[in-house]
Amino acid sequence: MATPDEAPARELLQEGFDHFTRVVHQLPDDAWTNQTPCTDWTVRDLLNHVTAEHLWAPRLLAGETMAQVGDAYDGDVLGDDPEGTWDTVEIASREAWAAASDDTTVDLSFGPTPAGEYAEQMLLDLTVHAWDLARGAGVPDDTPDPAAVLHVLAYVRDNNLAGASVFGPPVETSSDNPMDQLVALLGRKP
């Protein structure tokens, strides 16, 4: 949970959206098949993953269950215009998050979850996957909001997510840069 002097993840999501979108708009046309630090995903696969997550968000925040959404967002959701699709999807997700309250309950794969916790997970994904996309595409990562990075780093540490099954084993780093520390905890080499 956020400390009293720290913005909640739901508020930091707006910067998370901004940062991720800036990286998406830098992706060169010849980078879609490049491998990302997420070893199972190319640049396109990773953008597809994040886009699908944000297609789910408005529906879950509105009270639909995972069963009701079903397989609507399985497969390729990007179509012929990945950047344009992301732009459309992120606007709808951003609006849904702005309208949500932290105590709204959403139906996730592991059960009913407060929207505040769901926001933590979405902020983590936007922050780390922007870094992944930038590395995979070979574009500069314009460094996310420092408050968002520190928030996500604290969330990962406080919830013992380093080495969790959805991430690779932690990587050693001597860097004192919070983004380097974050990605290293999640199995990426800074």
N, C-alpha and C positions, 0 to 999 in steps of 0.2 A: 504494500500500500504506500501511497505517497505520503511524505512527511508534510506537516502543516505549511511549511514555507515553499513547498514544491507544487507546481501545477499538476493536476491530475492528467493521466494519459489521454483522456478524451479531449482535453484542451490542446495537448501537444500533438494530437493527431493532425491538426490543421497544418502545422509545420512539416509533419511527416509526409502528408500528401504533397505539399509544395516541393519538398526535396526530391521525393521519388519521381514526381512529374518532370522536374528539371533534368534528371538523369535520363528519363525516357525520351525527352525531346533532343537529347544529344546522341542517341543511338544511330550509328551510321547504317545505311542500307545493307552493307556487306557483313554486318556483325551478327545477324539473326541466328546463324548456325554455330557461332563461337561457343566454346565450353565456358561455363561459369564456375566459380568456386564451389557451387552446389553440384557435385560431380555427376549427378544424374540428369542435369538440366542444361540445355543451351540457353542463350539469351532469350530466344523466343519462348522456350518452355517456361522459363522463370517468369517472364512477363505474363504469360498465359496463366500461370499459377496465381500470381498476385491479383490479376484482373478477375479471375474466377472467385477468389476470396471476397473481393469487393462487390461482385454481383450478388453474393449471398448476404452481405451485411444489411442492406436496406430491408430485405425480407425478414431476416432474423430479428432485427431491431423493431420491426413492426409486429412481431409476435408469431410469425410463422414458425413451424417446427422444421427440423431437418428432413423429416419424412415428407412434409408437404412440398418442400423445395425439390426433394428427390435428386434425380440425376440431370436436372435442367442445365447444369453448368459443367458437365463432364465433357472431355474432349477439347477441341479447339474453340475458344470463345473469341479469339482475336480477329479472325477473318482476314480480309485483304488489306486492312488498314489498322495494324496493331496500335500505332500511336493514337490515331483518332478514336479507336475503341477504348483504349485506356482513358483518354480525356473524358469521354462520355460517361464511362463507368465511375471514374473517380468523383465526378461532380455529383452523381446520385448518391454515392456512398458518403461523401463529405456532408451532403445535406442531411442524410439520415443520421449521421453521427452528431451533427449540430443540434438536431431536434431531440436526440435521445437523452435520457437521464442515467446517471451512473447506477441507479438502483433498479432500472429495467432488467428483467430476467430474460435471457436468450437461451435457446435450446442449442447446445453444442454437442459434439460427439461424445463428450465425457459427462453430459448431463446439464441440468439447468445451471446457468452461470450469470452472475451480475454483469451488466453491460460494462461496468468499470473494469472488470477483469478481462472481458473480451477486448476492450480498448487497449489494455496493456499488451495483449498478444498481437493485435493489429499494428500497434506502434512499433513493437519489436520487429515484425515482418517488414514493414515499410522501411525502417532504418537499416536493417541488415541487408535486405534484398536490394536496396538502392546501391549499397556498396558492392554487392555481388554483380549486379548489372553493369556497373561502371567498370569493374575489373574484367568481366567477360567481354565487354565491348571495346575495352581499351580507351575509354573516355575518362576525362577528369571527374572525380567525385567532388562536387562543390561543397563538401563537408556539411553535414546536417546541423541543425540547431544544437549548440552545445548542451542546452538544457534537456533536449530530447535524448541525446546520447547518454548523458549522465543518468537520466531517469531509467532508460532501458538497461544500462549497465547495472544499476542498483537492483532492478527487477530480476535480472538474470541471476545475480548473486544471491539476493534474498530468497529466491525460489529454487535455488540449487539446480538451475537449468543447464549448467556446464556439463557436457557429457550426456545429456538426456538423449533418448533414442532418436528423436527427430533431428538432432545435431550431431556433428562429428565429435570425436574426443577433443578435449581442449588442446590447444597448441601453446607451447611456451613462448613468451615474449618478454623482452626486457623494456619494452616501450612504456612510457608513462602517459601516452596519448590515450584518452578514454575510448576512442573508436577502435584503436588497435587492440586494446584490452578486451573490448566487447567481442570483436570478431574472433580473436584468439580463443576466448572462452567457448565460443560456438563452433570451434573446429576449423577455423579459417586462418591461413597464414597472412598476417598483416604485411 
